[in-house]
Amino acid sequence: MTEGDVLERRYYLLLEQKPGSGKRQNQGEELQKRCHEFAGNLGASGLRVNICNDSQIIDLLFSFLAPRQAAYESAPDGLTTFTQVVN
């Protein structure tokens, strides 16, 4: 690093909902509630928090699972297309 370089660090946390814990229709709502609660707690400590949507998560996974391709193009549209590229 040279003088004046900007250093930025990003951390990604993955919260999951185990299958079968709660009614099927309420699982998504429960997970979203947990995410917002967790984000609120981190935000209260002074950290900048962002809850990623599906396309942002796909872009993140694409950058890790296909780094050479990700350097030149964005993730393919749709989860189905992305899983075909990874496999």
C-alpha positions in Angstrom: 0.0 0.0 0.0 1.1 3.5 -0.7 0.2 6.6 1.1 -3.3 7.8 0.5 -4.6 4.3 -0.5 -8.1 3.6 0.7 -8.6 0.3 2.5 -12.2 -1.0 2.7 -13.2 -4.3 4.3 -16.5 -6.0 3.9 -17.8 -8.8 5.9 -20.7 -11.0 4.9 -22.7 -13.0 7.4 -25.1 -15.7 6.4 -28.1 -16.5 8.5 -29.9 -19.7 7.7 -33.2 -21.2 8.6 -33.1 -25.0 9.1 -35.9 -26.8 7.3 -38.7 -28.0 9.5 -38.3 -25.3 12.2 -41.7 -23.7 12.1 -44.5 -23.8 9.6 -43.3 -23.7 5.9 -45.0 -20.4 5.1 -43.7 -18.7 8.2 -40.0 -19.7 7.7 -39.3 -16.9 5.2 -41.0 -14.4 7.5 -39.1 -15.7 10.5 -35.8 -15.6 8.8 -36.4 -12.0 7.6 -37.4 -11.0 11.1 -34.1 -12.5 12.4 -32.1 -10.7 9.7 -33.6 -7.3 10.5 -33.1 -7.8 14.3 -29.5 -8.9 13.8 -28.9 -5.9 11.4 -30.4 -3.6 13.9 -28.1 -4.8 16.6 -25.0 -4.5 14.4 -26.2 -1.0 13.3 -26.6 0.1 16.9 -22.9 -0.7 17.5 -21.9 1.8 14.7 -21.5 -0.6 11.8 -23.0 0.0 8.5 -25.3 -2.9 7.7 -27.0 -3.9 4.5 -29.4 -6.9 4.0 -28.7 -8.4 0.6 -31.4 -9.3 -1.8 -31.4 -12.4 -4.0 -29.5 -10.9 -6.9 -26.8 -9.4 -4.6 -26.3 -12.9 -3.0 -26.0 -14.5 -6.5 -23.4 -11.8 -7.5 -21.4 -12.5 -4.3 -21.5 -16.3 -4.8 -20.6 -15.8 -8.5 -17.5 -13.8 -7.5 -16.3 -16.7 -5.2 -17.3 -19.7 -7.3 -16.4 -18.3 -10.8 -13.7 -15.7 -10.1 -12.1 -15.7 -13.5 -15.5 -15.2 -15.2 -16.6 -12.7 -12.6 -13.6 -10.5 -13.3 -15.0 -9.8 -16.8 -18.8 -10.2 -16.6 -21.6 -10.0 -14.0 -23.4 -13.0 -12.8 -25.9 -14.6 -15.2 -29.6 -13.7 -14.7 -31.6 -16.0 -12.6 -30.6 -18.7 -10.1 -31.2 -21.5 -12.6 -28.7 -20.1 -15.1 -26.1 -19.5 -12.3 -26.3 -23.0 -11.0 -25.7 -24.4 -14.5 -22.6 -22.3 -14.8 -21.2 -23.5 -11.4 -21.9 -27.2 -12.1 
